[in-house]
Amino acid sequence: MLPVFIGLGIFWLTCIASPVNDCMRYFLPVAGCLPLVFCLAAVFSREKSEITV
């Protein structure tokens, strides 16, 4: 799961640092991956809470 977050973070930081950071078409891959990232985070947090209980 960490490679997904690292890759998405690198792309997001690249979008922020670019001169066209307000253009939505460059941010669409990040926006498209957000549902997947939220689902992965929910599954990971649920697994982690079940292990500690």
N, C-alpha and C positions, 0 to 999 in steps of 0.2 A: 504494500500500500504506500510505502514511503516514496517509491519512484513516481507514482502518480502525483503526489503532492509536490515533489521537487520539480518535476517537469512543468506542472501548472504554475508553480511559483516563479520559475525562471521566465516563462512566457509572459506572465503578468508583469513582472518587473521590467522586461524588455518593452512591453507596451507602454508602461509609465515613462520609461526613459527616452522613448522615441519622440521625434518632433511632431508626429501626428497622433499623439496619445488621446485626442478627443474624437478620433474617427472610430465609429463602432465596428466597421468591417474588420479591423485588426484585433478587436477584442472578442469577436464572435466565437473563436475556438475556446476561449476561457469560459464564456457564458454558456456554451453548449456542454461543457464538461461539468458545470456546477451541480446539476442533479446527481450525476454519478459520484462526485466527490462527497456530497451530502449523504448519500446512501452508504458509501464506504465508511464515512466517519461515524454514522449511526451504528452500523454493524460492528465496527471496531470498538466503539465505546460500550456497546451492549456485551460483547465478548469479554472485554476487560472487567466490566462490573460483575459478570457471572463468575469469573475466575476468583475475584477477591471476596465474594460472598461466602 
